[in-house]
Amino acid sequence: MEQVMRNFFLYMGKNRVATKVAKRYGMRFGASRFVAGASLDSSVNAIKKLNQKGLSVTIDHLGEFVDNAAEADEMTNHCIEAIERIAAENLDSQLSLKLTSMGLDIDVQMTIRNMRRILEAADRHDVFVTIDMEDFERCGKTIEIFTELKKEFANIGTVLQAYLYRVAEDIEKLNELSPNLRLVKGAYKESHKVAFPDKKDVDENFKKIIKLHLLNGNYTAIATHDNQIIEYTKKLVKEYNIPHTQFEFQMLYGICVEKQEELLKEGYKMRVYVPYGKDWYGYFMRRLAERPANVAFVLKGMMK
């Protein structure tokens, strides 16, 4: 039943009609637990509250199904505005973004131009930018664009997904760039031809790539809510004397809040991924697909 629910929510997350309806009617039925609000102001308020607790942040202006150059340009301007606001408010925050929001499905060169605009602004204001990874279809292009931009800009990282067979090879190929990588399990529905279908295999591969990237000496963000992966990382860094300045844990806004604060008290760097924006629906569906507990929370909110 859990897999059926996961497939349903992942399917709905890619449904363009449902996305338009959700954007029109706002964040009802529990989405506000996982999304900081529709505006940059709302995300800034969320960042300040998290920073006051000692938690670092990365914000993401949500946007999916960008269909034309004007929309991509608008998303680019949103990112630059967010960077300038982070600097002006002296926030402990980075920026995350998706290349599809920058026009990846329209034109690669336009996407690179938009990214250069963002990274130039990030350079001026000393704000780090992470390119989020999307589905397998876009994985190769994302890594190619990241590789090109990393040769020009120091303040850029990307994300690699443990459920893909190719991920260890990607880490080895990127190693010459000394990349800052966020490592995740992966949240998209993929074919067994490109991704591990069983959770236990994904978990083992996740441990493998965490160890590989850390022992390569590169900065590693371990993005997970899985206690087994967290404990594995703690033991690994202790065994190999890896300094706490070489890695951080990352979790999603509104999920495992007590664990976030617990890791912070233990002396680990903890960063919270804070999404905001009107185009929240696809992100919300993926969060429901990841954990049955999220669905239960939303159902309770609907009943209230």
Beta strands, then each sheet from edge to edge (+ up, - down):
strand 1: 56-61
strand 2: 93-98
strand 3: 129-132
strand 4: 156-161
strand 5: 181-184
strand 6: 220-223
strand 7: 247-252
strand 8: 270-276
sheet 1: 1+ 2+ 3+ 4+ 5+ 6+ 7+ 8+ 1+
end
